[in-house]
Amino acid sequence: MSLEKTPVTIVTGFLGAGKTTLIRHLLRNPQWRRLAVLVNEFGDVGVDGDLIRACADADCPESNIVELTNGCICCTVADEFIPTIERLMALEPRPDHILIETSGLALPKPLLKAFDWPGLRSRITIDGVVAVADAEAVAAGRFAPDEENPGEAGADHETPLSEVFEDQIACADLVLLSKADLAGEEGVAAARRIILAEAPRPLSILPIHEGEIDPRVVLGLGAAAEADLAARPSHHDGEDDHDHEDFDTAIIEIPEQKDPQALAAKVEALARTQKILRVKGHVAVEGKPLRLLIQAVGPRVRHQFDRPWGASPRQGRLVVIAEKADLDVDALRAALA
């Protein structure tokens, strides 16, 4: 057996920031590495896993891609995360590098702590934590603390979004600014200033477009992050556990559609009126053998046909994620179904 530790890259970032797009790019450009991927979904519709499995090849066969759905792995470290990592490490041949895509609501630090598990710490090192941040959303103040509504102590202004975002930035070794084309030069500069102000230590921040970046920038950071926990503060330091009770998810079944544009317009309107954070899933369109992939980040909606339905039923399903106070499931079903 090789005594060399297997490097792991944790890709974190808020809902819809572009984590899956980045990992798909890395799978297409593995730099002669044999890769394995663990992808985590907050909802139980595995859209991201499907997208990643579509990139499976000799360097990362489908058996090397594992998906954990219906929850954040930061909350199920002992029950799901560690056994899954051990299963990937037992693959033959053993992966040269493991990529972990966290849920958009996951906190990275519990995962870093998990690599101190006796069965893992001698075999794995965290090569780096890469945070993908939506430049346009950051620049627009979407993750800013709420200065007008302090907490009970009069000093805590954190919102659920700002807390998750700050924890992800605090753990990062590298920040990639996605959607740079939408943000423009001024937006990218503003997002960079906001992130540097939140970061507990100096960070490299690079803009990217459609997840494209030289893999050598992302893989091979050599951060050994599991040995550097003190430099990566979290809002939940000192707590035995945490939850995501501020956020909720709903699965909406969608009948076959005639007009993809009309459905996209409905999703956009609902995102604005109900403050929806993320929508993703597949829908059947009359006369079309391919599934229609719907992805929305706030009111930004994208749709495209991805692959045939095959033997699976032509049942459309969308997973909708929002803050619990904003999620009106009955209104969603009435508008979409």
N, C-alpha and C positions, 0 to 999 in steps of 0.2 A: 504494500500500500504506500502511496505517496504521502510524505509528511507535510507537503506544501498545503497551506490553507486555500480553500476555494473562495474566491472573492464574490461578494454579493453587492449589487447596487440597488438601493431602495429609491424608487421614483415616487415622489409624493406631490401633492398639489391639490387645489380645491376642485370641486365638481366641474367638469368640462374644460379644465385648463389645457388639456392636450397631452395627457400622460400616455394614453393608448397610442396616439399618433407617433409620439417619440419612440415608444417601444417597437412599434411596427417598423420604423426606420432602422432601429438598431438590429432587428432580426434580419432585415434585408442586407445589412452591411456589418456582418459579425466580426470582420477582421480575423478570420481563420479561427475563431473560437467556437466551441460547441456550447450552445446556450441552453438554459432552462428558464422557464418563466412561471411565476406565481402571480395570478391576477385576482384582485379582490373587488367585489361589487357590493354596494350598500343595499341595493334592491335584489330580488331573486330572479330577475330576468337578465341572463348572461350575455349582454350585447358586446361588452368589451372582450370577453373571452372568445366569442365568435370571430371578432375582427382580428384578434391575435392569432387564433388557430388558422386563419386564412393565409398567414405568412409562414406556416410550418414548412420546413424543408430538411435537407440532410443535416444541416448544422443545428437545427432545432426542430426535431420531429414532433408530431402531435403528442406523443407520449411524454414529452418534456414540458408540456404546457398544462398547468393545473389551475383550476378556477375555484375560488371560494366565494359563495354568494350569500346574500341575506344577512349582512352584518359586516362590521369592520373588524379586521383581524387584530387590531390593537386591543379589542375587548375579548378576544378568544385565543390569546397567545398559547396557553398550555393545552387547550382542547383541540385546536385546529392548526394554528400556525406552526408550532414546533414539529408535530407529526408530519405535516406536509413538507417542511424543509428536509426532515430526515428521509422522507420518501424520495425526494429529488436527489439527495446525496447518495442514495442507494442505487441510482440508475447505472446501468452498464452500457456504454462507457460513462464514467462520471462526468458531469458538466464541467466545462472550464470556467464558467461564469454564470451566476444566477441573477436574474432580474426580478424584482418584486414591485408590482404596481399596486400601491395601496388604494383603498377607497378614497374618494375625494373628501370624506369626513374623518378619515383616520388620523390619529396622532402618531407621528413617527417614533417618538421616544420609547414607548413600550416595546416596539420591535427591536430597537437597539439594545434595550435591557435583556431581551430574550436571548440574544446571542451570547450572554454569559451563562446560559444553561450548560451544565456539565457535559452533556452529549454533543454540544455544538462548538463551544469556545475553542477547542483544540483543532477543529476541522474547518472553521469558517471565519472569515474576516469581512467586515463591512467596508468594501472598497470606497464607498461614498454614498451620501444622501443627496439626491438631485431633486430640487423643488421646481416644478413647472408652474409658472404664475401667468395668468391672463393679463397682459400689459394694459389692455383697454379698461378692464374691470378694476385693476389696482389704481390706475391713474384717475378713474372716475370716483374713487373713494368708497367703492363697494365693501371693502374690508376694514374701513376706518372705525375706530371706537366711536360710540355715541356720546359726544361731550354734553349733549343737552339732557340726557337721562342717566345720571349717575346711579350706582347701585345703592343698597341699603346703608353702606358705610360712608356714602358720599364721595367715594374716590374711585370706585370700580366702574369704568365706562364701557367695559368690553361687551360686545354683542356676540352671539353664537358664531357669526361668520368671522369676526375679527379675532376671536380666541383661537379657532382652528387655524386660520391663516398665520397668525403669529407663531404658533407652535410648529407649523411646517417650516417656516422661514428660520426659526431658531435652531432647528436640527440640521439645516442644509449645509452642504459643502460647496454647492454650486446652484445658482438660480438661473433658469432659462425662461426668458420672457417670450411667451407665445403670443399669437395674434398681434405681432408687432406691426403688421401692415394695416390693421384696423386702428391701432393706437396712433400711428404716425410718429414722427420724430419727437414732437413735444410730449406726446403721451408716453413714449418709451422713457424719455428723460424724467418725466414726473414719476413713473412707476419705479424707476431706479432709485430716485431720491427717497420715496416712501419705504422701499424695502431696506435700503441701507440704514434708515432711521430706526427700523424695527429690529434689525439684525444685532445679535449680541456680540458679534465679532466681524472683522472684514470678510466680505464675500465677493466672489467673482460672479458677475451678472452679465449674461449674454442674450441678445435677442435672437429668436429663431422664427422660421416660417415653415408651417406644415411639418413640424417635428424634425426638420433636416438640420443636422449638425455632424461634424466629423466625429465618428464614434470614439476616436482616441481622446477627445476632450471629455467624454462622459465616462468611459470605461478605462480604468487605470489611474484613478485619482489617488489611490493608496492612502486613504484617510484613516483607516483603522478606527472608524467612528465608535466602535464598541468600547474603546479604551479612552474615549474623550467625552464622556457623558456630562461632566461638570461644566463644559463649555457650551452645552446645548440645553438651556433652561426650558421648562415647560410650565404652563399654567397648572398642571396637575402634579408637579413634583411634591412628594410627601404624602400623596394619596395612595391608598391601597388599590383603588379601582376608579373607573369613571364610566360615564355612559354618554349617549348621544340623544338624550331625551328632548333636546330642543328641536330635533329634526325628525321628520317622518317620511314614509314612502307609501305610495299607493300604486297598485297595478290596475290599469284600465284596459278592459278588452274592447277592441275596436273592430267593428264590422268592415266588410270589404268596401273599399272606397272607389269612387269614380274619378275624382280630381285630386291629385297629390297637392297641388297648389292651394286648394281650398282647405285641406286638412292642415297644411303648414300655417295658413293664416289663422285658423282656429287656435292652434297651439301658441302662436305668437300673442294673440289677444288674451288668452288665458294666463300666459306668463306675465303679462303686464298687469292684469286685474287682480291676480291671486299671488303675485310675487313668487312665482315658481322658480326654483333654482336650476333644475335640470329635468329634461325629458329625453328618454331614449327608448327605442324599441323598433319592432318591425310591423308593417301593415301590408295587407293584401290589396292589390289594385285590380279592378276588373280588366280581364283580357291580358294581364301581364303574368308570365310565369315566374318572374323574379320577385323577391321580397323588397319592399320599400323600407329602407333604413331611415328612421327619423331621429335626428339629434338636435337638441336645443339647449342652449346655455342662456338662461334668462330669456329675453325676447328674440335672441338670435337663433334662427331655425335653419337647419340644413337638411336636405333629403336627397337620397339617391338610391337607385336599384343596386343591390349588392350581389345576391346569388339566388339560385332557384330554391323554391320551397322544398323540392324533393318529396320524400315520403311524409314529411311532417305536415300536420293539418294547416290549412291556410287561415289560421286564427291570428289576427293582429293583437298585439299586446304592447302597451307603453308603460314604462315605469316612470313615475313622477315623484320628484324629491323636492321638498320645501320645508321651511320652518314649520313646526307643528301648528303654531297659531295661525298660519296662513293657508293650511291645506284643507280645502273643502272638497272632500271626495265626491259627495253627491253632486256638487256643481260641475266637477270635472266629468263625471259619467254622463250627466245630462248634456253637456256641451259637446262631448266627443263621441259618445256612443249612440 
